[in-house]
Amino acid sequence: MHTGPAAIVAGLREFVTAFPDWRVTLERLSASGNVVVVEWSTSGTFERPFRSHPPNGKRFVRRGCAVAEVEGGRIVRYRDYYDRLTLLEQLGLAPTG
């Protein structure tokens, strides 16, 4: 979990470094009051180290949903929902059991 703008930017930089071809597509955007919901899809190739894992050239594709609460023109709460296990499986990083 990342808290605060600096931590969020650092996390995104870490991800973009490991997956330099990372792309995000906004599939649907919906807003009601101060809540914004975005359905998205994303993909990338594991080309550089990521959180102590060596790159393996595997590609991922995932879909998810983000929910943001906005006050005074600023995001005050943000959550992302996606299937983390499927992402790890696609990258060959899922724990075996």
Secondary structure, DSSP 8 states (H G I E B T S, - for coil): ---SHHHHHHHHHHHHHHSTT-EEEEEEEEEETTEEEEEEEEEEE--S-BTTB-----EEEEEEEEEEEEETTEEEEEEEEE-HHHHHHHTT-----
